[in-house]
């Protein structure tokens, strides 16, 4: 997610607390928040898929491979 969208999320939040939002702005805020959460989830999933765990027997297991590189969860 780009900085412009994050700035817009923050702007809408501040306006909602100060003066309230129009219905159009509320819908925009909801969509931007959903897009932000999806980006955070994708980023977290990518990080988890790249973690290697060393087992007690010395073997190294990649979490992404072990759990199937799940997409969209």
Backbone as XML, in Angstrom:
<?xml version="1.0"?>
<chain id="A" units="angstrom">
  <residue number="1" name="UNK">
    <atom name="N" x="0.854" y="-1.171" z="0.000"/>
    <atom name="CA" x="0.000" y="0.000" z="0.000"/>
    <atom name="C" x="0.899" y="1.233" z="0.000"/>
  </residue>
  <residue number="2" name="UNK">
    <atom name="N" x="0.551" y="2.194" z="-0.824"/>
    <atom name="CA" x="1.411" y="3.369" z="-0.932"/>
    <atom name="C" x="1.122" y="4.400" z="0.167"/>
  </residue>
  <residue number="3" name="UNK">
    <atom name="N" x="2.048" y="5.305" z="0.317"/>
    <atom name="CA" x="1.978" y="6.313" z="1.388"/>
    <atom name="C" x="0.751" y="7.208" z="1.240"/>
  </residue>
  <residue number="4" name="UNK">
    <atom name="N" x="0.362" y="7.509" z="0.008"/>
    <atom name="CA" x="-0.808" y="8.362" z="-0.213"/>
    <atom name="C" x="-2.061" y="7.759" z="0.401"/>
  </residue>
  <residue number="5" name="UNK">
    <atom name="N" x="-2.242" y="6.468" z="0.227"/>
    <atom name="CA" x="-3.431" y="5.808" z="0.764"/>
    <atom name="C" x="-3.394" y="5.772" z="2.287"/>
  </residue>
  <residue number="6" name="UNK">
    <atom name="N" x="-2.226" y="5.530" z="2.855"/>
    <atom name="CA" x="-2.104" y="5.521" z="4.315"/>
    <atom name="C" x="-2.388" y="6.914" z="4.867"/>
  </residue>
  <residue number="7" name="UNK">
    <atom name="N" x="-1.861" y="7.937" z="4.194"/>
    <atom name="CA" x="-2.147" y="9.316" z="4.615"/>
    <atom name="C" x="-3.637" y="9.605" z="4.544"/>
  </residue>
  <residue number="8" name="UNK">
    <atom name="N" x="-4.306" y="9.089" z="3.508"/>
    <atom name="CA" x="-5.747" y="9.303" z="3.363"/>
    <atom name="C" x="-6.514" y="8.592" z="4.475"/>
  </residue>
  <residue number="9" name="UNK">
    <atom name="N" x="-6.100" y="7.390" z="4.842"/>
    <atom name="CA" x="-6.729" y="6.676" z="5.959"/>
    <atom name="C" x="-6.628" y="7.518" z="7.224"/>
  </residue>
  <residue number="10" name="UNK">
    <atom name="N" x="-5.439" y="8.050" z="7.481"/>
    <atom name="CA" x="-5.227" y="8.866" z="8.677"/>
    <atom name="C" x="-6.040" y="10.162" z="8.630"/>
  </residue>
  <residue number="11" name="UNK">
    <atom name="N" x="-6.113" y="10.768" z="7.453"/>
    <atom name="CA" x="-6.896" y="11.992" z="7.299"/>
    <atom name="C" x="-8.375" y="11.727" z="7.584"/>
  </residue>
  <residue number="12" name="UNK">
    <atom name="N" x="-8.894" y="10.644" z="7.035"/>
    <atom name="CA" x="-10.296" y="10.303" z="7.273"/>
    <atom name="C" x="-10.550" y="9.996" z="8.741"/>
  </residue>
  <residue number="13" name="UNK">
    <atom name="N" x="-9.592" y="9.340" z="9.386"/>
    <atom name="CA" x="-9.755" y="9.055" z="10.818"/>
    <atom name="C" x="-9.843" y="10.356" z="11.616"/>
  </residue>
  <residue number="14" name="UNK">
    <atom name="N" x="-8.918" y="11.268" z="11.342"/>
    <atom name="CA" x="-8.929" y="12.551" z="12.075"/>
    <atom name="C" x="-10.227" y="13.321" z="11.830"/>
  </residue>
  <residue number="15" name="UNK">
    <atom name="N" x="-10.683" y="13.334" z="10.581"/>
    <atom name="CA" x="-11.932" y="14.028" z="10.269"/>
    <atom name="C" x="-13.118" y="13.372" z="10.950"/>
  </residue>
  <residue number="16" name="UNK">
    <atom name="N" x="-13.100" y="12.037" z="11.046"/>
    <atom name="CA" x="-14.228" y="11.346" z="11.681"/>
    <atom name="C" x="-14.336" y="11.722" z="13.152"/>
  </residue>
  <residue number="17" name="UNK">
    <atom name="N" x="-13.191" y="11.928" z="13.791"/>
    <atom name="CA" x="-13.203" y="12.306" z="15.206"/>
    <atom name="C" x="-13.554" y="13.784" z="15.388"/>
  </residue>
  <residue number="18" name="UNK">
    <atom name="N" x="-13.125" y="14.625" z="14.479"/>
    <atom name="CA" x="-13.322" y="16.066" z="14.626"/>
    <atom name="C" x="-14.713" y="16.515" z="14.191"/>
  </residue>
  <residue number="19" name="UNK">
    <atom name="N" x="-15.148" y="16.088" z="13.010"/>
    <atom name="CA" x="-16.389" y="16.632" z="12.470"/>
    <atom name="C" x="-17.342" y="15.602" z="11.891"/>
  </residue>
  <residue number="20" name="UNK">
    <atom name="N" x="-16.912" y="14.388" z="11.786"/>
    <atom name="CA" x="-17.748" y="13.348" z="11.194"/>
    <atom name="C" x="-17.494" y="13.228" z="9.702"/>
  </residue>
  <residue number="21" name="UNK">
    <atom name="N" x="-17.948" y="12.113" z="9.130"/>
    <atom name="CA" x="-17.725" y="11.842" z="7.715"/>
    <atom name="C" x="-19.048" y="11.728" z="6.975"/>
  </residue>
  <residue number="22" name="UNK">
    <atom name="N" x="-18.999" y="12.032" z="5.688"/>
    <atom name="CA" x="-20.171" y="11.799" z="4.851"/>
    <atom name="C" x="-20.262" y="10.299" z="4.575"/>
  </residue>
  <residue number="23" name="UNK">
    <atom name="N" x="-21.380" y="9.858" z="4.044"/>
    <atom name="CA" x="-21.543" y="8.441" z="3.715"/>
    <atom name="C" x="-20.496" y="7.996" z="2.696"/>
  </residue>
  <residue number="24" name="UNK">
    <atom name="N" x="-20.216" y="8.851" z="1.721"/>
    <atom name="CA" x="-19.215" y="8.537" z="0.702"/>
    <atom name="C" x="-17.835" y="8.360" z="1.337"/>
  </residue>
  <residue number="25" name="UNK">
    <atom name="N" x="-17.503" y="9.242" z="2.278"/>
    <atom name="CA" x="-16.210" y="9.156" z="2.967"/>
    <atom name="C" x="-16.134" y="7.918" z="3.858"/>
  </residue>
  <residue number="26" name="UNK">
    <atom name="N" x="-17.248" y="7.559" z="4.483"/>
    <atom name="CA" x="-17.276" y="6.353" z="5.310"/>
    <atom name="C" x="-17.008" y="5.109" z="4.467"/>
  </residue>
  <residue number="27" name="UNK">
    <atom name="N" x="-17.602" y="5.058" z="3.270"/>
    <atom name="CA" x="-17.375" y="3.926" z="2.373"/>
    <atom name="C" x="-15.917" y="3.890" z="1.921"/>
  </residue>
  <residue number="28" name="UNK">
    <atom name="N" x="-15.378" y="5.073" z="1.593"/>
    <atom name="CA" x="-13.971" y="5.151" z="1.184"/>
    <atom name="C" x="-13.064" y="4.664" z="2.314"/>
  </residue>
  <residue number="29" name="UNK">
    <atom name="N" x="-13.360" y="5.101" z="3.538"/>
    <atom name="CA" x="-12.564" y="4.704" z="4.696"/>
    <atom name="C" x="-12.616" y="3.190" z="4.889"/>
  </residue>
  <residue number="30" name="UNK">
    <atom name="N" x="-13.794" y="2.612" z="4.757"/>
    <atom name="CA" x="-13.959" y="1.168" z="4.920"/>
    <atom name="C" x="-13.145" y="0.405" z="3.870"/>
  </residue>
  <residue number="31" name="UNK">
    <atom name="N" x="-13.200" y="0.854" z="2.616"/>
    <atom name="CA" x="-12.451" y="0.197" z="1.543"/>
    <atom name="C" x="-10.940" y="0.324" z="1.751"/>
  </residue>
  <residue number="32" name="UNK">
    <atom name="N" x="-10.499" y="1.515" z="2.143"/>
    <atom name="CA" x="-9.065" y="1.722" z="2.368"/>
    <atom name="C" x="-8.565" y="0.873" z="3.533"/>
  </residue>
  <residue number="33" name="UNK">
    <atom name="N" x="-9.352" y="0.776" z="4.579"/>
    <atom name="CA" x="-8.960" y="-0.041" z="5.724"/>
    <atom name="C" x="-8.870" y="-1.520" z="5.334"/>
  </residue>
  <residue number="34" name="UNK">
    <atom name="N" x="-9.826" y="-1.986" z="4.547"/>
    <atom name="CA" x="-9.814" y="-3.382" z="4.097"/>
    <atom name="C" x="-8.578" y="-3.644" z="3.232"/>
  </residue>
  <residue number="35" name="UNK">
    <atom name="N" x="-8.251" y="-2.710" z="2.356"/>
    <atom name="CA" x="-7.073" y="-2.851" z="1.502"/>
    <atom name="C" x="-5.797" y="-2.868" z="2.347"/>
  </residue>
  <residue number="36" name="UNK">
    <atom name="N" x="-5.755" y="-2.016" z="3.374"/>
    <atom name="CA" x="-4.601" y="-1.964" z="4.267"/>
    <atom name="C" x="-4.435" y="-3.290" z="5.012"/>
  </residue>
  <residue number="37" name="UNK">
    <atom name="N" x="-5.517" y="-3.818" z="5.553"/>
    <atom name="CA" x="-5.454" y="-5.084" z="6.279"/>
    <atom name="C" x="-4.998" y="-6.227" z="5.379"/>
  </residue>
  <residue number="38" name="UNK">
    <atom name="N" x="-5.471" y="-6.236" z="4.144"/>
    <atom name="CA" x="-5.051" y="-7.269" z="3.195"/>
    <atom name="C" x="-3.555" y="-7.173" z="2.925"/>
  </residue>
  <residue number="39" name="UNK">
    <atom name="N" x="-3.051" y="-5.959" z="2.798"/>
    <atom name="CA" x="-1.615" y="-5.766" z="2.565"/>
    <atom name="C" x="-0.800" y="-6.249" z="3.763"/>
  </residue>
  <residue number="40" name="UNK">
    <atom name="N" x="-1.279" y="-5.974" z="4.972"/>
    <atom name="CA" x="-0.594" y="-6.422" z="6.184"/>
    <atom name="C" x="-0.586" y="-7.950" z="6.248"/>
  </residue>
  <residue number="41" name="UNK">
    <atom name="N" x="-1.723" y="-8.562" z="5.936"/>
    <atom name="CA" x="-1.803" y="-10.033" z="5.957"/>
    <atom name="C" x="-0.873" y="-10.665" z="4.928"/>
  </residue>
  <residue number="42" name="UNK">
    <atom name="N" x="-0.830" y="-10.096" z="3.709"/>
    <atom name="CA" x="0.071" y="-10.622" z="2.678"/>
    <atom name="C" x="1.523" y="-10.510" z="3.123"/>
  </residue>
  <residue number="43" name="UNK">
    <atom name="N" x="1.869" y="-9.380" z="3.715"/>
    <atom name="CA" x="3.231" y="-9.159" z="4.183"/>
    <atom name="C" x="3.595" y="-10.154" z="5.278"/>
  </residue>
  <residue number="44" name="UNK">
    <atom name="N" x="2.707" y="-10.352" z="6.241"/>
    <atom name="CA" x="2.956" y="-11.293" z="7.322"/>
    <atom name="C" x="3.098" y="-12.716" z="6.796"/>
  </residue>
  <residue number="45" name="UNK">
    <atom name="N" x="2.211" y="-13.101" z="5.868"/>
    <atom name="CA" x="2.263" y="-14.448" z="5.295"/>
    <atom name="C" x="3.599" y="-14.651" z="4.581"/>
  </residue>
  <residue number="46" name="UNK">
    <atom name="N" x="4.057" y="-13.660" z="3.823"/>
    <atom name="CA" x="5.335" y="-13.763" z="3.115"/>
    <atom name="C" x="6.489" y="-13.925" z="4.098"/>
  </residue>
  <residue number="47" name="UNK">
    <atom name="N" x="6.437" y="-13.187" z="5.196"/>
    <atom name="CA" x="7.488" y="-13.314" z="6.212"/>
    <atom name="C" x="7.478" y="-14.700" z="6.839"/>
  </residue>
  <residue number="48" name="UNK">
    <atom name="N" x="6.295" y="-15.186" z="7.183"/>
    <atom name="CA" x="6.192" y="-16.505" z="7.809"/>
    <atom name="C" x="6.638" y="-17.613" z="6.857"/>
  </residue>
  <residue number="49" name="UNK">
    <atom name="N" x="6.337" y="-17.448" z="5.566"/>
    <atom name="CA" x="6.728" y="-18.455" z="4.579"/>
    <atom name="C" x="8.233" y="-18.524" z="4.386"/>
  </residue>
  <residue number="50" name="UNK">
    <atom name="N" x="8.961" y="-17.519" z="4.838"/>
    <atom name="CA" x="10.410" y="-17.491" z="4.669"/>
    <atom name="C" x="11.176" y="-17.809" z="5.951"/>
  </residue>
  <residue number="51" name="UNK">
    <atom name="N" x="10.480" y="-18.290" z="6.962"/>
    <atom name="CA" x="11.138" y="-18.647" z="8.223"/>
    <atom name="C" x="11.563" y="-20.109" z="8.170"/>
  </residue>
  <residue number="52" name="UNK">
    <atom name="N" x="12.817" y="-20.356" z="8.531"/>
    <atom name="CA" x="13.332" y="-21.718" z="8.627"/>
    <atom name="C" x="13.488" y="-22.078" z="10.099"/>
  </residue>
  <residue number="53" name="UNK">
    <atom name="N" x="13.051" y="-23.281" z="10.452"/>
    <atom name="CA" x="13.136" y="-23.785" z="11.821"/>
    <atom name="C" x="14.107" y="-24.956" z="11.829"/>
  </residue>
  <residue number="54" name="UNK">
    <atom name="N" x="15.049" y="-24.932" z="12.760"/>
    <atom name="CA" x="15.955" y="-26.067" z="12.903"/>
    <atom name="C" x="15.374" y="-27.016" z="13.948"/>
  </residue>
  <residue number="55" name="UNK">
    <atom name="N" x="15.095" y="-28.241" z="13.514"/>
    <atom name="CA" x="14.532" y="-29.251" z="14.407"/>
    <atom name="C" x="15.622" y="-29.804" z="15.328"/>
  </residue>
  <residue number="56" name="UNK">
    <atom name="N" x="15.197" y="-30.551" z="16.357"/>
    <atom name="CA" x="16.144" y="-31.137" z="17.319"/>
    <atom name="C" x="17.141" y="-32.068" z="16.654"/>
  </residue>
  <residue number="57" name="UNK">
    <atom name="N" x="16.690" y="-32.720" z="15.574"/>
    <atom name="CA" x="17.591" y="-33.663" z="14.896"/>
    <atom name="C" x="18.551" y="-32.962" z="13.922"/>
  </residue>
  <residue number="58" name="UNK">
    <atom name="N" x="18.483" y="-31.637" z="13.837"/>
    <atom name="CA" x="19.392" y="-30.876" z="12.997"/>
    <atom name="C" x="18.852" y="-30.534" z="11.621"/>
  </residue>
  <residue number="59" name="UNK">
    <atom name="N" x="17.716" y="-31.106" z="11.258"/>
    <atom name="CA" x="17.142" y="-30.776" z="9.952"/>
    <atom name="C" x="16.523" y="-29.384" z="9.993"/>
  </residue>
  <residue number="60" name="UNK">
    <atom name="N" x="16.530" y="-28.734" z="8.844"/>
    <atom name="CA" x="15.956" y="-27.390" z="8.735"/>
    <atom name="C" x="14.668" y="-27.494" z="7.924"/>
  </residue>
  <residue number="61" name="UNK">
    <atom name="N" x="13.604" y="-26.959" z="8.489"/>
    <atom name="CA" x="12.291" y="-27.011" z="7.851"/>
    <atom name="C" x="11.819" y="-25.587" z="7.582"/>
  </residue>
  <residue number="62" name="UNK">
    <atom name="N" x="11.429" y="-25.333" z="6.340"/>
    <atom name="CA" x="10.874" y="-24.035" z="5.973"/>
    <atom name="C" x="9.378" y="-24.050" z="6.296"/>
  </residue>
  <residue number="63" name="UNK">
    <atom name="N" x="8.884" y="-23.047" z="7.028"/>
    <atom name="CA" x="7.472" y="-23.021" z="7.418"/>
    <atom name="C" x="6.543" y="-22.928" z="6.214"/>
  </residue>
  <residue number="64" name="UNK">
    <atom name="N" x="6.966" y="-22.185" z="5.186"/>
    <atom name="CA" x="6.136" y="-22.078" z="3.983"/>
    <atom name="C" x="5.958" y="-23.416" z="3.310"/>
  </residue>
  <residue number="65" name="UNK">
    <atom name="N" x="7.023" y="-24.185" z="3.243"/>
    <atom name="CA" x="6.928" y="-25.508" z="2.630"/>
    <atom name="C" x="6.162" y="-26.478" z="3.530"/>
  </residue>
  <residue number="66" name="UNK">
    <atom name="N" x="6.396" y="-26.390" z="4.824"/>
    <atom name="CA" x="5.747" y="-27.309" z="5.770"/>
    <atom name="C" x="4.230" y="-27.120" z="5.789"/>
  </residue>
  <residue number="67" name="UNK">
    <atom name="N" x="3.808" y="-25.878" z="5.717"/>
    <atom name="CA" x="2.373" y="-25.585" z="5.798"/>
    <atom name="C" x="1.751" y="-25.241" z="4.461"/>
  </residue>
  <residue number="68" name="UNK">
    <atom name="N" x="2.464" y="-25.506" z="3.380"/>
    <atom name="CA" x="1.878" y="-25.429" z="2.052"/>
    <atom name="C" x="1.800" y="-24.062" z="1.407"/>
  </residue>
  <residue number="69" name="UNK">
    <atom name="N" x="2.576" y="-23.076" z="1.860"/>
    <atom name="CA" x="2.529" y="-21.751" z="1.237"/>
    <atom name="C" x="1.101" y="-21.281" z="1.033"/>
  </residue>
  <residue number="70" name="UNK">
    <atom name="N" x="0.308" y="-21.323" z="2.055"/>
    <atom name="CA" x="-1.111" y="-20.982" z="1.958"/>
    <atom name="C" x="-1.253" y="-19.558" z="1.450"/>
  </residue>
  <residue number="71" name="UNK">
    <atom name="N" x="-2.101" y="-19.381" z="0.473"/>
    <atom name="CA" x="-2.371" y="-18.076" z="-0.107"/>
    <atom name="C" x="-3.749" y="-17.612" z="0.372"/>
  </residue>
  <residue number="72" name="UNK">
    <atom name="N" x="-3.816" y="-16.310" z="0.696"/>
    <atom name="CA" x="-5.107" y="-15.723" z="1.020"/>
    <atom name="C" x="-5.620" y="-16.006" z="2.415"/>
  </residue>
  <residue number="73" name="UNK">
    <atom name="N" x="-4.819" y="-16.563" z="3.309"/>
    <atom name="CA" x="-5.274" y="-16.800" z="4.677"/>
    <atom name="C" x="-4.696" y="-15.770" z="5.598"/>
  </residue>
</chain>
